[in-house]
Amino acid sequence: MKKQKILVVDDEQDLCEILTFNLENEGYDVDSANSAEEALTLKLKRYDLLMLDIMMGKMSGFQLAEKVRKERKLQTPIIFLTARDTENDTLTGFSLGADDYIPKPFSVKQVIARVKAVLKRSGNEGENSEEIIINDMNIYPREKRVTLNQNTLLFTRREFDILLLLSHSPRKVFSREEIMANVWEEGVIVSDRTVDVNITRIRKKLGPYGKGLINRSGYGYCFDPDLLK
């Protein structure tokens, strides 16, 4: 299996080395940069995860994330690392599309657990990062994009994550609880009704392919490609 690539961007070289060493021990392929400017010289689209310090030199991690999202048009998962643990910073980070936010100081075990959780939710977990093709529908986990007959369909983050989960394991039935555990962050309260509403929206956006997304009464949901034939 191809190793997942992580980029650590922090102006503390010692911290970069510590994170690189420990993440590589977990089986990841890790690069580091000591400034946002240096990070922008790299081919960012090849990474499965970006770990960005917020307080850095001329360009902050927030500014780097904004360039990644708006100028590079990348939906690569982002984890912010920061010594500043304020509500405003957290809200700013999430508004820029952050997937997690880890205040310093942190334990290496905590960071590794967060990295694994973000990669799992994002669909960038090993083979899960590969393009999924179901007849004329293509799902691109890295790009967070779905096309049907070469037309791009617009999904919210939750809708995309649910579709990716179900389509990656065709015909496997996921209970609502399993969907919530895989799609929503730990600690977020979600009702069964929220899952049902998202499923309804996905079906509508998929048009004729929506019939492949079915409910197994009393069990949960699955995606069955055989129903598209």
N, C-alpha and C positions, 0 to 999 in steps of 0.2 A: 504494500500500500504506500502511495506517495506521501511523504511527510508534509504536514501542514506548516505553512510559513508564517512566522510572526515577526513584526517589526516593533522594536522597543525604541522610543524616542524620548530621551531624557538628558539634560545637561550635566547630570551627575554621572560621571564615567564609572565610578565604583558600583553604583546602583545598576547601571546597564550590564556590567559584567556579572553581577550577582544574579540578575534575572535571566540573562542569557545562559549562564551555566546551569541553573536549576530547570529552566524550561527545556533546554536541550537534553537534560537527563530524563525528562518526561517523554522524549521522542519527537520534539518539535524542531523544525529548522528555523533558527533565530538569527536575525540581523539587528544591528543597533545603529542609531544615529544620535549625535550629541546636540543637535539643534533642529528646529523645524525646517530651517533653510536647507540643511543637509538632507533631511528626509525627502524634501521636494525634488531633489536631484535623482532619486531612486524611482524605479518602475513600481509604483505603489499598487497597481492593479494585480500584481503577482502575489500579494500577501492575503492570507486568510483572516488576519487580525492585526489591528494597529493598537499599540499601547502607548498613550501620549501623556507626558507630563504637562501640566498646565502652565506653570511658571518657568518660562525659558527665555533668556536673552531678548532679542528684538521681537521675535514672533512667538506668541503664546501657543499652547496646545489647542486652545479654542480657535484661534485664527487658522491654525493648520487644519483642524477638522473642517472648518468652513470651506477652505480651499478644496479639500478632499471631496466634500459633498457637492459644492456648487460649481467649481471649476473643472475638477477631474471627473465629476459625475459618477463617483464610486460609492457603493453602498457597503463597502467593507466594514465589518463590525469594529467598533472603537471602544476601548476601555481607557478612561482617564485616570491618571495617577496624580495625586496632589497632596501637598502639606496643608492646603486650605480646605477645611471641612465646614463650609457654610451652606445654608439652604439655597442662597442665590446662585452660588457656584454650581451646585448640583442641578438646579433647574436650568441654568445656562447650558450645562453639558448635555442634558437630555434633550433640550430644544434643538441642539445641533446634531442630534441623531446618535448620541452615545448609547451604548448597550449596557455599560456598567460604569461605576465610579468608585475607585478605591482610595480612601484617605491614607496618607502616610502618618506614622510608620505602620507597616503592615507585615504580617508573617508571610513567608514564602509559600507555606501550605495554603494560606488564604488566597493568594494570587493564583496559584495553580488551580484551585477549585473554581475560582471565578472564570478563569480562562476556559476551562473545560465546559462550564455551564453556558458561557456565551457562544462558544463554537457549536455546542449542541443545539441551542435555540436558533442559531443562524443558518443551520444546515451545512456548515463548513466542516463537518466532522468526517474526515477521510473520504470514503466513497460517496458520502452524502453530498459532497461538493460538486460531483459530476453532473453534467446536463442530463435531464430526464426527458425522454422522448416517448410520447404516447400518441400514436397515429400522427395527426397534424398539430398536436400540442407540444410545445417545448417549454420546459421549466429550467431556468438558469439560477441555481442556488447562489452562486457567487455574486451575480448581478441583481438578484432579487427581482427577476423579470420573468414574465410568462408571455408566450406568443401562441396564437391560434391562427392557423393558416397564414402565418408570417405577419399577423397583426398583433401589436402589443396590447395586452390587457392590463388595466390598472387595478391593482389590489392594495388594500391597506396592509400594514406589516402583519397584523394578526391573521388576516385572510390568507396572505401568502404563506405564512408559516404553517397554517392548518392544511392548505392544499399540498404543500411540500411534504409534510408528515404523512398524509394519506397516500399520496401518489408514489412516494418512495417505497412503500410496502403494499403493492397492489393486492386487493382482496382481503388484507388483514383488517380485522375489525378493531377499532380503537374506542374504548369507552369515553364518555365525556370527561371523566376524571383523568384519563391518560392524556387526552388532548390538552386539558388545562395544565397538567404538569409539564408537558413538553413545550407548550407555546407561551404560557404566561410565567412571569418571574415568581420566584418563591415569595410568599407573603402577600401577593396580590389576590384579593378576594374576587372570585369570578363565579357566577351562577351557571347552572346548566342552560338556562335560557340564553345567556350570552353566547355560548357555543352554538346553539341552534340558530341564533340570528346571523352569526358569521357564516355558517354553513349555507343558509338561505341566500345570502348575498353572493357567496362564491358560485352557487348554482346559477344564479341569474347572470353573472358576468361571463360564465363559461358557455352560455347559450346552449346549443345542442349537446355539448360535452357535459353539461350539468347533470344529465341522466346517469352518468357514471358515478356520481357521488350519491351514495345511497345510505339509508338508515336501516340498521338491523334492529327491529323493535325489541327493546329490553336489553340490548347489548351496546350499541353505539353506531359509529359511522365507518364506512370504508369507501375506497375508490376502486371500482371494478371496470377495467378497460374492456372486458368482454362485452359489456353492455353498449359499447360504442360501435360495434360491428354491424 
